[in-house]
Amino acid sequence: MSRDHLKENNMLVLQLDIEDAALQTNDKHSPNNNINKVDAKGDNFVFGLADSGLVREKGKKAQVYVEGDELTAAPYMKAMVLFSFASHLTVALTGASSLLFSYGPLLGLLSTMLITAVTWAAADLGSGIFHWSVDNYGNGRTPVLGNIIAAFQGHHTAPWTIVEREFCNNVHKLCIPFGPILPLSTLILHAPPGVQLASSVFCFLEVMSQELHKFSHMTKKECPPIVNFLMDKGIVLGRIGHSRHHAVPFSGNYCIVSGFNNDWVDRVGLFRWMELKVYKIFGVESNSWKLDENLKDMVMEGKFREANRKGVA
């Protein structure tokens, strides 16, 4: 067996071990529950708790917990994605062409590349903030974002399901917050070309983040060569980095466009600080706190960095 294959196998075993360890509590405490009857949209439901009633089957098996969920792409999903991507492309080309016209070919191209690069980094951070919020707050009955919340939180119990989802099925939910509304608004309101370009690239990457997330759960053989190349270069989310997110209490490595921001965000304890602010303002505990009381105690004491080192180790 080649060195690359050995490395790939070791990475896959590591990811499986982390995810199995993260879910062993469920395996021990709820072996007889009927998975299909769990109310994943319940007001008090928290994926990962011992009494959640969810059991992840061993191996790479697709499981769905929300009634009506499916793995194939329905026509309305394809329409949502097509319209969103068409809007993103239209606004991006409008902004980029305006930059080229205003600043000339060379400066305009450099401006376009710089804006795209900065937006790539911002979109990665944005994906982390969004991922953190839907992992930790709300449930399937939350208005507008309920299905997204159920999908993200349910992913912790059935991490391999995402691999079986067709492209439009996988990304269409993110077209609700990151579809055509923001980019088209910048066009209608005659925002500066740079803003038009940045908003469209940002929203496109946020929608695509779920597919990049999907690739991180696939082996090299399962991914297109271009994806493996981009992973190796750190341009899109890698496998090992994301596998660390799947350890209880699911408290770090939230950024899923490229993972570029994960190290510094987790190192300074940004999300722990945000959780404390949410608790003080709204009195709502994060799901990470519910899964780890020690994490909550450290955050309440203001030990954000120490709590995060514990939570993402």
Contacts in CASP RR format, 6 or more apart in sequence:
PFRMAT RR
TARGET T0000
AUTHOR 0000-0000-0000
METHOD contacts of the structure
MODEL  1
MSRDHLKENNMLVLQLDIEDAALQTNDKHSPNNNINKVDAKGDNFVFGLA
DSGLVREKGKKAQVYVEGDELTAAPYMKAMVLFSFASHLTVALTGASSLL
FSYGPLLGLLSTMLITAVTWAAADLGSGIFHWSVDNYGNGRTPVLGNIIA
AFQGHHTAPWTIVEREFCNNVHKLCIPFGPILPLSTLILHAPPGVQLASS
VFCFLEVMSQELHKFSHMTKKECPPIVNFLMDKGIVLGRIGHSRHHAVPF
SGNYCIVSGFNNDWVDRVGLFRWMELKVYKIFGVESNSWKLDENLKDMVM
EGKFREANRKGVA
1 9 0 8 1.000
4 220 0 8 1.000
8 219 0 8 1.000
8 220 0 8 1.000
8 221 0 8 1.000
11 239 0 8 1.000
11 240 0 8 1.000
11 243 0 8 1.000
12 219 0 8 1.000
12 239 0 8 1.000
14 240 0 8 1.000
14 243 0 8 1.000
15 217 0 8 1.000
15 239 0 8 1.000
15 240 0 8 1.000
15 243 0 8 1.000
15 246 0 8 1.000
16 59 0 8 1.000
18 243 0 8 1.000
18 244 0 8 1.000
18 246 0 8 1.000
18 247 0 8 1.000
19 56 0 8 1.000
19 159 0 8 1.000
19 243 0 8 1.000
19 246 0 8 1.000
20 58 0 8 1.000
21 247 0 8 1.000
21 248 0 8 1.000
22 48 0 8 1.000
22 156 0 8 1.000
22 246 0 8 1.000
22 247 0 8 1.000
22 248 0 8 1.000
22 250 0 8 1.000
23 48 0 8 1.000
23 56 0 8 1.000
23 156 0 8 1.000
23 157 0 8 1.000
23 248 0 8 1.000
25 48 0 8 1.000
25 49 0 8 1.000
25 50 0 8 1.000
25 248 0 8 1.000
26 48 0 8 1.000
26 50 0 8 1.000
26 52 0 8 1.000
26 53 0 8 1.000
26 54 0 8 1.000
26 55 0 8 1.000
26 56 0 8 1.000
26 157 0 8 1.000
27 55 0 8 1.000
27 56 0 8 1.000
28 50 0 8 1.000
29 50 0 8 1.000
29 51 0 8 1.000
30 50 0 8 1.000
30 51 0 8 1.000
30 52 0 8 1.000
30 53 0 8 1.000
30 54 0 8 1.000
30 55 0 8 1.000
31 55 0 8 1.000
33 53 0 8 1.000
33 54 0 8 1.000
33 55 0 8 1.000
35 53 0 8 1.000
35 54 0 8 1.000
35 55 0 8 1.000
35 63 0 8 1.000
35 65 0 8 1.000
36 65 0 8 1.000
38 45 0 8 1.000
38 52 0 8 1.000
38 53 0 8 1.000
38 54 0 8 1.000
38 65 0 8 1.000
39 45 0 8 1.000
40 47 0 8 1.000
40 65 0 8 1.000
40 66 0 8 1.000
40 140 0 8 1.000
40 150 0 8 1.000
40 153 0 8 1.000
40 154 0 8 1.000
41 66 0 8 1.000
41 67 0 8 1.000
41 139 0 8 1.000
41 140 0 8 1.000
41 141 0 8 1.000
41 146 0 8 1.000
41 150 0 8 1.000
42 139 0 8 1.000
42 140 0 8 1.000
42 141 0 8 1.000
43 139 0 8 1.000
43 141 0 8 1.000
45 52 0 8 1.000
45 139 0 8 1.000
45 140 0 8 1.000
46 52 0 8 1.000
46 153 0 8 1.000
46 287 0 8 1.000
46 290 0 8 1.000
46 291 0 8 1.000
47 54 0 8 1.000
47 153 0 8 1.000
47 154 0 8 1.000
47 156 0 8 1.000
47 157 0 8 1.000
47 287 0 8 1.000
48 54 0 8 1.000
48 156 0 8 1.000
48 157 0 8 1.000
48 248 0 8 1.000
48 291 0 8 1.000
49 290 0 8 1.000
49 291 0 8 1.000
52 157 0 8 1.000
54 65 0 8 1.000
54 154 0 8 1.000
54 157 0 8 1.000
56 63 0 8 1.000
56 157 0 8 1.000
56 158 0 8 1.000
56 159 0 8 1.000
57 63 0 8 1.000
59 160 0 8 1.000
60 160 0 8 1.000
60 163 0 8 1.000
61 158 0 8 1.000
61 160 0 8 1.000
62 71 0 8 1.000
62 158 0 8 1.000
62 160 0 8 1.000
62 161 0 8 1.000
62 163 0 8 1.000
62 164 0 8 1.000
63 157 0 8 1.000
63 158 0 8 1.000
63 161 0 8 1.000
64 70 0 8 1.000
64 71 0 8 1.000
64 158 0 8 1.000
64 161 0 8 1.000
65 150 0 8 1.000
65 154 0 8 1.000
65 157 0 8 1.000
65 158 0 8 1.000
66 140 0 8 1.000
66 147 0 8 1.000
66 150 0 8 1.000
66 151 0 8 1.000
69 151 0 8 1.000
70 169 0 8 1.000
71 161 0 8 1.000
71 164 0 8 1.000
71 165 0 8 1.000
71 166 0 8 1.000
71 169 0 8 1.000
72 166 0 8 1.000
72 169 0 8 1.000
73 166 0 8 1.000
73 167 0 8 1.000
73 168 0 8 1.000
73 169 0 8 1.000
73 172 0 8 1.000
74 169 0 8 1.000
77 168 0 8 1.000
77 169 0 8 1.000
77 172 0 8 1.000
78 168 0 8 1.000
78 172 0 8 1.000
80 168 0 8 1.000
80 172 0 8 1.000
80 175 0 8 1.000
81 167 0 8 1.000
81 168 0 8 1.000
81 171 0 8 1.000
81 172 0 8 1.000
81 175 0 8 1.000
81 207 0 8 1.000
83 175 0 8 1.000
83 180 0 8 1.000
84 175 0 8 1.000
84 178 0 8 1.000
84 179 0 8 1.000
84 180 0 8 1.000
84 203 0 8 1.000
84 207 0 8 1.000
85 204 0 8 1.000
85 207 0 8 1.000
86 180 0 8 1.000
87 179 0 8 1.000
87 180 0 8 1.000
87 183 0 8 1.000
87 184 0 8 1.000
87 200 0 8 1.000
88 179 0 8 1.000
88 180 0 8 1.000
88 183 0 8 1.000
88 200 0 8 1.000
88 201 0 8 1.000
88 203 0 8 1.000
88 204 0 8 1.000
88 207 0 8 1.000
89 200 0 8 1.000
90 183 0 8 1.000
90 187 0 8 1.000
90 200 0 8 1.000
91 183 0 8 1.000
91 184 0 8 1.000
91 186 0 8 1.000
91 187 0 8 1.000
91 196 0 8 1.000
91 197 0 8 1.000
91 199 0 8 1.000
91 200 0 8 1.000
92 183 0 8 1.000
92 196 0 8 1.000
92 197 0 8 1.000
92 200 0 8 1.000
92 201 0 8 1.000
92 204 0 8 1.000
94 187 0 8 1.000
94 193 0 8 1.000
94 196 0 8 1.000
95 193 0 8 1.000
95 194 0 8 1.000
95 196 0 8 1.000
95 197 0 8 1.000
95 200 0 8 1.000
96 112 0 8 1.000
96 193 0 8 1.000
96 197 0 8 1.000
98 193 0 8 1.000
98 194 0 8 1.000
98 196 0 8 1.000
99 108 0 8 1.000
99 111 0 8 1.000
99 112 0 8 1.000
99 115 0 8 1.000
99 193 0 8 1.000
99 194 0 8 1.000
99 197 0 8 1.000
100 108 0 8 1.000
100 109 0 8 1.000
100 112 0 8 1.000
102 108 0 8 1.000
102 193 0 8 1.000
103 111 0 8 1.000
111 194 0 8 1.000
112 197 0 8 1.000
115 194 0 8 1.000
115 197 0 8 1.000
115 198 0 8 1.000
115 201 0 8 1.000
116 197 0 8 1.000
116 201 0 8 1.000
118 198 0 8 1.000
119 197 0 8 1.000
119 198 0 8 1.000
119 201 0 8 1.000
119 202 0 8 1.000
119 205 0 8 1.000
120 201 0 8 1.000
120 205 0 8 1.000
120 257 0 8 1.000
120 258 0 8 1.000
120 260 0 8 1.000
121 260 0 8 1.000
121 261 0 8 1.000
122 198 0 8 1.000
122 202 0 8 1.000
123 201 0 8 1.000
123 202 0 8 1.000
123 205 0 8 1.000
123 206 0 8 1.000
123 209 0 8 1.000
123 257 0 8 1.000
124 205 0 8 1.000
124 255 0 8 1.000
124 256 0 8 1.000
124 257 0 8 1.000
124 258 0 8 1.000
124 259 0 8 1.000
124 260 0 8 1.000
124 261 0 8 1.000
125 255 0 8 1.000
125 261 0 8 1.000
125 265 0 8 1.000
126 206 0 8 1.000
126 255 0 8 1.000
126 257 0 8 1.000
127 205 0 8 1.000
127 206 0 8 1.000
127 209 0 8 1.000
127 254 0 8 1.000
127 255 0 8 1.000
127 256 0 8 1.000
127 257 0 8 1.000
128 254 0 8 1.000
128 255 0 8 1.000
128 256 0 8 1.000
128 261 0 8 1.000
128 265 0 8 1.000
129 254 0 8 1.000
130 177 0 8 1.000
130 206 0 8 1.000
131 152 0 8 1.000
131 254 0 8 1.000
131 255 0 8 1.000
131 256 0 8 1.000
132 252 0 8 1.000
132 254 0 8 1.000
132 271 0 8 1.000
132 274 0 8 1.000
134 145 0 8 1.000
134 148 0 8 1.000
134 149 0 8 1.000
134 152 0 8 1.000
134 153 0 8 1.000
135 152 0 8 1.000
135 153 0 8 1.000
135 156 0 8 1.000
135 250 0 8 1.000
135 254 0 8 1.000
135 287 0 8 1.000
135 288 0 8 1.000
136 275 0 8 1.000
136 286 0 8 1.000
136 287 0 8 1.000
136 288 0 8 1.000
137 149 0 8 1.000
137 278 0 8 1.000
137 284 0 8 1.000
137 286 0 8 1.000
137 287 0 8 1.000
138 146 0 8 1.000
138 149 0 8 1.000
139 146 0 8 1.000
139 149 0 8 1.000
139 150 0 8 1.000
139 153 0 8 1.000
140 146 0 8 1.000
140 147 0 8 1.000
140 149 0 8 1.000
140 150 0 8 1.000
142 149 0 8 1.000
144 176 0 8 1.000
145 176 0 8 1.000
145 177 0 8 1.000
147 173 0 8 1.000
148 173 0 8 1.000
148 174 0 8 1.000
148 176 0 8 1.000
148 177 0 8 1.000
151 173 0 8 1.000
153 287 0 8 1.000
155 161 0 8 1.000
155 162 0 8 1.000
156 246 0 8 1.000
156 250 0 8 1.000
159 217 0 8 1.000
159 246 0 8 1.000
160 217 0 8 1.000
162 170 0 8 1.000
162 210 0 8 1.000
162 213 0 8 1.000
162 214 0 8 1.000
162 217 0 8 1.000
163 214 0 8 1.000
163 217 0 8 1.000
163 218 0 8 1.000
163 222 0 8 1.000
165 214 0 8 1.000
167 211 0 8 1.000
170 210 0 8 1.000
170 211 0 8 1.000
170 214 0 8 1.000
171 207 0 8 1.000
171 208 0 8 1.000
171 210 0 8 1.000
171 211 0 8 1.000
173 210 0 8 1.000
174 206 0 8 1.000
174 207 0 8 1.000
174 209 0 8 1.000
174 210 0 8 1.000
175 207 0 8 1.000
177 206 0 8 1.000
178 202 0 8 1.000
178 203 0 8 1.000
178 204 0 8 1.000
178 206 0 8 1.000
178 207 0 8 1.000
179 203 0 8 1.000
179 207 0 8 1.000
182 199 0 8 1.000
182 202 0 8 1.000
182 203 0 8 1.000
183 196 0 8 1.000
183 199 0 8 1.000
183 200 0 8 1.000
183 203 0 8 1.000
185 191 0 8 1.000
185 199 0 8 1.000
186 195 0 8 1.000
186 196 0 8 1.000
186 199 0 8 1.000
186 200 0 8 1.000
187 196 0 8 1.000
191 199 0 8 1.000
205 257 0 8 1.000
206 257 0 8 1.000
208 257 0 8 1.000
209 237 0 8 1.000
209 256 0 8 1.000
209 257 0 8 1.000
210 256 0 8 1.000
212 236 0 8 1.000
212 237 0 8 1.000
212 256 0 8 1.000
212 257 0 8 1.000
212 258 0 8 1.000
213 237 0 8 1.000
213 242 0 8 1.000
213 256 0 8 1.000
215 223 0 8 1.000
215 227 0 8 1.000
215 231 0 8 1.000
215 236 0 8 1.000
215 237 0 8 1.000
215 238 0 8 1.000
216 231 0 8 1.000
216 237 0 8 1.000
216 238 0 8 1.000
216 239 0 8 1.000
216 241 0 8 1.000
216 242 0 8 1.000
216 243 0 8 1.000
216 256 0 8 1.000
217 239 0 8 1.000
217 242 0 8 1.000
220 228 0 8 1.000
223 231 0 8 1.000
227 236 0 8 1.000
230 236 0 8 1.000
231 237 0 8 1.000
231 238 0 8 1.000
231 239 0 8 1.000
234 258 0 8 1.000
234 259 0 8 1.000
234 260 0 8 1.000
235 258 0 8 1.000
236 257 0 8 1.000
236 258 0 8 1.000
237 255 0 8 1.000
237 256 0 8 1.000
237 257 0 8 1.000
237 258 0 8 1.000
237 259 0 8 1.000
238 259 0 8 1.000
241 253 0 8 1.000
241 259 0 8 1.000
241 262 0 8 1.000
242 253 0 8 1.000
242 256 0 8 1.000
242 259 0 8 1.000
244 252 0 8 1.000
244 253 0 8 1.000
244 312 0 8 1.000
245 252 0 8 1.000
245 253 0 8 1.000
245 254 0 8 1.000
247 311 0 8 1.000
247 312 0 8 1.000
248 291 0 8 1.000
248 292 0 8 1.000
249 287 0 8 1.000
249 288 0 8 1.000
249 289 0 8 1.000
249 291 0 8 1.000
249 292 0 8 1.000
249 295 0 8 1.000
249 311 0 8 1.000
250 287 0 8 1.000
250 288 0 8 1.000
250 291 0 8 1.000
251 271 0 8 1.000
251 272 0 8 1.000
251 288 0 8 1.000
251 292 0 8 1.000
251 295 0 8 1.000
251 308 0 8 1.000
251 311 0 8 1.000
251 312 0 8 1.000
252 262 0 8 1.000
252 266 0 8 1.000
252 271 0 8 1.000
252 308 0 8 1.000
252 311 0 8 1.000
252 312 0 8 1.000
253 259 0 8 1.000
253 262 0 8 1.000
253 266 0 8 1.000
253 312 0 8 1.000
254 262 0 8 1.000
254 265 0 8 1.000
254 271 0 8 1.000
255 261 0 8 1.000
255 262 0 8 1.000
255 265 0 8 1.000
265 271 0 8 1.000
266 308 0 8 1.000
266 312 0 8 1.000
267 305 0 8 1.000
267 308 0 8 1.000
268 304 0 8 1.000
268 305 0 8 1.000
268 308 0 8 1.000
269 304 0 8 1.000
269 305 0 8 1.000
269 307 0 8 1.000
269 308 0 8 1.000
270 304 0 8 1.000
271 308 0 8 1.000
272 295 0 8 1.000
272 298 0 8 1.000
272 299 0 8 1.000
272 304 0 8 1.000
272 307 0 8 1.000
272 308 0 8 1.000
273 304 0 8 1.000
275 285 0 8 1.000
275 286 0 8 1.000
275 288 0 8 1.000
275 289 0 8 1.000
275 299 0 8 1.000
276 299 0 8 1.000
276 300 0 8 1.000
276 302 0 8 1.000
276 304 0 8 1.000
278 284 0 8 1.000
278 286 0 8 1.000
279 285 0 8 1.000
279 286 0 8 1.000
285 296 0 8 1.000
288 295 0 8 1.000
288 311 0 8 1.000
289 295 0 8 1.000
289 296 0 8 1.000
289 299 0 8 1.000
292 311 0 8 1.000
294 310 0 8 1.000
295 307 0 8 1.000
295 310 0 8 1.000
295 311 0 8 1.000
298 306 0 8 1.000
298 307 0 8 1.000
298 310 0 8 1.000
299 307 0 8 1.000
END
